[in-house]
Amino acid sequence: MNVIREIFKECHTVAVVGLSSSPERASYQVAAYLKSVGYRVIPVNPKEEEVLGEKTYPSLSAIPEKIDVVDVFRRAEYAPQIVDEAIRIGARAVWMQMGIVNEEAADKARQAGLSVVMDACMMREHHALNCQ
């Protein structure tokens, strides 16, 4: 739980990998919530141009600014590639949403000095900790 509190306290820019423009999707709902409570949300999805009024990037490495947290909404088998890119761009944390578990990716991220959260929802955890 300390890792989660630390992420919410110290990290302000969140790249949401797999963010959809569909309001029915969990990625959209979580990103909208994070944006509403003051986080800078940057969409990452090569199939979108803009989500939540923000320019969408095809990859983490295409984002021209510093990323604190990489929030993953892709299947677990994509996690190692996303972690590799998160390490390359100097992210501070990788957050794998509910249902996403990849121990290999998590170990690689931790070895590179990133904080890791797996199988947890950023919105639920933020709300539960009353981080507002």
ABEGO torsion letter per residue (X at the ends): XAAAAAAAAABABBBBBGBBABAABAAAAAAAAAAAAGBBBBBBBAABABBGGBBBBABAAABABBBABBBBABBAAAAAAAAAAAAAAGBABBBBBBGBBBAAAAAAAAAAGBBBBBGBBAAAAAAAAGAX
